[in-house]
Amino acid sequence: MPGNPFTDPNWAPDLADTVERLVGTVRDKATSKAVTVVRALVFGIIISVAAVVALVLVVILTTKLLQRLLNIGDVIEHDSAVAVSYLLTGALLVLAGFFCMGKRHIKDAT
């Protein structure tokens, strides 16, 4: 009788292989989707934080570059160059905001 553990010498390895196969199948079905979702969530948060930091640094860089460009040749004094650079950077950000508001999708009120 092949099902009797007393007479089948391969009973223990066959049982261990079956248990390992079933546990592996259950683990793959249960955890692979969860691991994918958690990875996407973690990488999404990291990318979002890095994008915010990069945006802030670009705004600072733009402001400083405008100040340096306006100070070339001493045409505008330093305090005025700072104010003009803030005004130009603000205007660029407002234009970017207008552009983004124009691209949004509005649900119909009907």
Long-range contacts (C-beta under 8 A, 24 or more apart in sequence): 59-89, 59-93, 62-89, 62-92, 63-89
